[in-house]
């Protein structure tokens, strides 16, 4: 297994894991700071529900990073956004950099 080299993870993002909804608002876990590479580029992606949605940013994080859909993420710019999907990218033993691709609203 080959991981994304640490020197490529130039940014720090804060992830607050989505836990569900209360009667008045969404519930989030404690903030966790994660090293990542953030690409602020707009593109079309497919949500876990199968809808085509627009992603304004993508964060590439180390394997094992947890970011369920609807989790709150604060980017290095200070902008707060939500997770559309977090996709593990595993080369299956090939010499590719394994990582988690976090698609953000």
C-alpha positions as CSV (number, residue, x, y, z in Angstrom):
1,X,0.0,0.0,0.0
2,X,1.3,3.4,-1.0
3,X,-0.1,6.5,0.8
4,X,-0.3,10.0,-0.5
5,X,3.1,11.6,0.5
6,X,2.8,13.9,3.5
7,X,4.5,16.7,1.7
8,X,1.5,16.8,-0.8
9,X,-1.0,17.3,2.1
10,X,-0.3,21.1,2.3
11,X,-3.6,22.2,3.9
12,X,-5.4,21.6,7.1
13,X,-9.2,21.1,7.2
14,X,-11.5,20.6,10.1
15,X,-14.1,17.8,9.9
16,X,-17.1,17.7,12.2
17,X,-18.7,14.3,11.6
18,X,-22.5,14.3,10.9
19,X,-24.3,12.4,13.7
20,X,-28.0,13.0,12.6
21,X,-30.6,15.6,13.3
22,X,-32.2,16.8,16.6
23,X,-35.6,18.4,16.7
24,X,-34.1,21.8,15.8
25,X,-30.8,21.3,14.0
26,X,-28.2,18.9,12.7
27,X,-25.9,17.2,15.3
28,X,-22.1,17.1,14.7
29,X,-19.3,15.3,16.5
30,X,-16.2,17.2,17.9
31,X,-14.0,19.0,15.3
32,X,-11.0,16.9,14.0
33,X,-8.2,18.6,12.2
34,X,-6.9,16.6,9.2
35,X,-4.1,17.2,6.8
36,X,-5.3,17.3,3.2
37,X,-4.8,18.7,-0.3
38,X,-7.7,21.0,-1.2
39,X,-8.7,21.6,-4.8
40,X,-11.3,24.4,-5.1
41,X,-12.7,23.5,-8.5
42,X,-16.3,23.2,-9.4
43,X,-17.4,19.9,-11.0
44,X,-20.4,17.7,-11.3
45,X,-20.5,14.6,-9.0
46,X,-23.1,12.0,-8.1
47,X,-24.3,12.0,-4.5
48,X,-24.8,8.8,-2.5
49,X,-28.5,9.0,-3.3
50,X,-27.7,9.0,-7.1
51,X,-28.5,12.6,-7.8
52,X,-26.2,14.7,-9.9
53,X,-24.9,17.7,-7.8
54,X,-22.3,20.4,-8.0
55,X,-19.1,20.1,-6.0
56,X,-17.3,23.3,-5.3
57,X,-14.2,21.7,-3.7
58,X,-12.5,18.4,-3.3
59,X,-10.2,17.4,-0.4
60,X,-7.7,14.6,-0.7
61,X,-7.0,13.1,2.8
62,X,-5.0,10.2,4.2
63,X,-6.6,6.7,4.2
64,X,-8.9,6.1,7.1
65,X,-10.2,9.7,7.2
66,X,-13.9,9.6,8.3
67,X,-16.2,12.1,6.7
68,X,-19.8,10.8,6.3
69,X,-22.2,12.7,3.9
70,X,-23.5,15.9,5.4
71,X,-20.5,16.3,7.8
72,X,-19.4,19.9,8.2
73,X,-15.9,20.8,6.9
74,X,-14.0,24.1,7.4
75,X,-11.5,24.8,4.6
76,X,-8.2,26.6,5.0
77,X,-9.9,29.8,3.6
78,X,-12.4,29.7,6.5
79,X,-15.3,28.7,4.3
80,X,-17.6,26.1,5.9
81,X,-19.2,23.5,3.6
82,X,-20.7,20.0,3.8
83,X,-19.6,16.6,2.5
84,X,-21.4,15.2,-0.5
85,X,-19.4,11.9,-0.4
86,X,-16.1,10.5,0.9
87,X,-14.7,7.9,-1.5
88,X,-11.8,5.6,-0.5
89,X,-9.2,5.4,-3.3
90,X,-7.2,2.2,-2.9
91,X,-4.9,1.0,-5.6
92,X,-5.4,-2.6,-4.5
93,X,-1.7,-3.2,-3.9
94,X,-0.5,-1.2,-6.9
95,X,2.0,1.6,-6.4
96,X,-0.6,4.3,-6.5
97,X,-1.2,6.8,-3.7
98,X,-4.1,5.5,-1.5
99,X,-6.2,8.3,-0.1
100,X,-9.8,9.4,0.7
101,X,-11.4,11.8,-1.9
102,X,-13.9,14.1,0.0
103,X,-16.3,15.8,-2.4
104,X,-17.7,19.0,-0.9
105,X,-20.7,21.3,-1.6
